[in-house]
Every structure is written in structure tokens, then in C-alpha cells.
Amino acid sequence: MTIHKLSPFFSLLLVTIAVFTASACGNLNKVPRYNVSEPLTIEPFKRTPKYQSRDFFFVWDSTVYSPVKAPLKGKLTPSQQEIQERHGRPDYTRRGFRTTSNEIADQWCWVDRRITAQFVQGELVFEGPLTDKDEFLIRRGLPRYATQQQYEVGVNRDIWDYRGRLADQRGMIVTFSNEKLVTQHSY
């Protein structure tokens, strides 16, 4: 068995590739937290999930939000503690979903107060009203099929299809416009 030495060029190339790979792995979740407009005002925005449907071949459970039955324990960040002190224990939580801005977010919902809060790496990035779309996800879970359309700038339309697992089961098609329920049709 013979051992070949690498030329200095190839060894430098391998070291360079290793350095770039290691530096890129540390910056996976470095997305700006806010939209910054012209007079430099910081506007928080609500994160939307990257995947809004499920595939029965891989995922049988459609549950998105988990009910909170006991006080949240564990490591809460200062912003999470502050929100919990202000609004109390959340009714539902959604943990670790990937957003369209490629972040990992957690979401807490207070259904009776109609408030939701989102956290990225434990930092509060959005606090606002609970939308019809969120409330539908709490009650029904993920749809079987989901599409999103944009007819004009600033108007997003989501069409969700809640089909049964079998061909003869009844289903429902739900349409949202900017997260407000527009139509709900059973078939």
C-alpha cells in the first residue's frame, strides 16, 4: 500500500473548502428580524410557515398546535417570561416550525383574548391579533392540500383542501384572504 502526498495546491484547496463550510454552518438562522422601511422605522412582521399542508404518506397527524395544560416550565427567555406575565399562560403553542424566511419559530396563542406571539430563538418578533387562519389551524389542523395565490400586491389568498383519507369521505375547501376566512364549502 502506498501513500500519496497531496500537492500544496490541493491541500490549500481542501483547507479553504473546510473553512468555508464551517463558517457557513454557523450562520444558518441569521435572517433579519424586522422589515426596515425608509425613515428607518422597525416594523415587526408575522412569520408564515413554509409548509402549510401534509402528506398522509409521511405524516398521519395533522395537529399543529398543542394545548397547554400545565404552566410552561423549563428555560424561558426574558421576552417569553415578560409575555407570559402580561397575558398569562397561553392556551396553545406551536413549537419549532420553519418559516418562509427560513427561520425556526415558536408561536403562542391566547384564544380567549385573540392574541398571538411569535418567537425566533426565544426573542419576541411578533405580537398581534389571532387571525382566522390561526384559529382554523387550532381547530382543524393542517389541510391535506394547500395553495397560495397572489392576485395583487399585498393580497395573499390561501386555498386549503381538507379531504378525507379515503376517497368516499367528505371534505371541505376553505379560502382565506390575508389570513381572514372568506369561504368555507363542504363537499
N, C-alpha and C positions, 0 to 999 in steps of 0.2 A: 504494500500500500504506500503510495507516495502522497505527500502533502505539498500542494502548490501554494506558493506565496502570491498574494494579490498585489497587483501593481499599485503604486501610490495613488494613482488617479482613481482606481476603483475603490480603494479603501476610503479615500476622501469622499467619494460619492456616497458610499454606504453610511458614513458618519453623518453627512449632510441630510440624507433621507431620514435617518433615525431622529435627528434633532428636529426637523420639521414635523415629523409625525408626533413626537412627544409634545411639541408646543401646540399643535392643533388639537390634541386630545384634551387639553386643559381649558379650552375656550369654546366648549360646545354649547353652553347656555348663556352666552353673552349677547343677548338681544336687548335693544333699548327698552326701558320700562315704560316710557311715555311717548306720545306724539308731541313734537315741539313745533309750534306754529311760528309765524313771522315775528310778532313782537315778543318772542321768547316766553310765551306762557305755556306752562306744563299742563297738558290735558290727559288725565288717566283714561284708558280705554279698556273695554271689556274684552277679554280673550275668548275666542271661539275655538271649539275643539276641531282638531284636524280631521278626525274620523267620526262621522255622525251616523253611521249605520253599522250593522253587524252581519256576519255571515254565519248561518247555522251550521255550516260545515266545520268551522273552527270554534265559534263561541255560541253556546246554547243559552247562556244567561243574558238577558237584556237589561239587567239592573244597572243604573248609572249612579244614583245617589243612595247612600246608606243612611238609615235613620240613626240619630244619636240618642241612645237610651240612657247613658251614664255621662257624667261630666267628662269633658276631654282631659285626658291626663297625658303625661309624657312631656316632651320638650316643646313648649310653646314659645315662639319668639315674642319679643316685646310688642310688636304690632298685632300679633294674634291675641295676646293677653289683653291688649287695650280694646280690641273689637269685642272680645268675649265679655269684658267688664261693661262695655257700653250697651250691648244688645242681649247679653245673656247667652246661655248655651244654645248653639244652633240646632235647628230641627233636623237638618240633613247635611251631609258632607259628601263631596266628590273628591277623591284623592288621586293625585298623580296622573292627569290626562295631558296628552301632547296637544299643543295649540297650533294654530296656523302660523304663528310667528316662531315656531319651533322651540317653545319653552315648555317646561313641565309645571303645570299649575294645579293648585288645590282650590276648591270652591266650597264655601259655607253658605247655607240658605236658612232664613227665618221665614217660614211660610205665613205665619200669623201676622207678622209685621211687613211682609212683602219686601224683604231686603236680601241682597246677596253680596258677598265679599269674595274676592279672588286674591290668592297669594302666589307669588313666584319666589321660590327659595325662602319661604317664611316671611317675605316682605309684602305688605299690602300694596296691590297695584290697582285695584278697582273696588269701589263700594258704591252700590246703587240699587235701583229697584229690581225686584224679582220679576222677570218677564214671563209672558205666557208660554214661551218656548221652554224655559227652565221648569216651570210648573208642570208642563206636559211630560217632560223627561222624568220628573219625580214620580208622577202618577203611572205612566205607561212604560217608561224605559226607552231604550234605543229602538228606532224603527228598523224594519228589515232592509229597506232601501231608502236612500236619501239623495236628493239632488239639490243643487243650489243654482239659482239663476240671478242675473243682474240685468234688469231692463234699462235702468238709467243709473247715473252716478249717485250713490248714497242710498239706493233702494235694493236691498237683498231679499230675494224670495226663496224660501226653503219649502220643498215638497217632500213630505215623508209618507212612506207606504208601510202600514202595519199589516202585513199579510200573515195569515196563519202558517204554521209549519207544514200543514198538509194542503193539498190542492183544493179540497172541498170546504175548508174553514173560511169563515167570513173575515173580512179585513176592514181597514179604514184608511182613507187618504186624508192627510192633514196638510194645510198650507199656512205658512207664516210669512208675514212681510215685516222686515226689520224686527223680528222676534215677537210680533203681535199675531195672535191667532186670527186668520182670515176666514178659512173654510174648514169644515170637518164633515167628511162624507163617508158613510158606511156602505159597503157593497157586499 
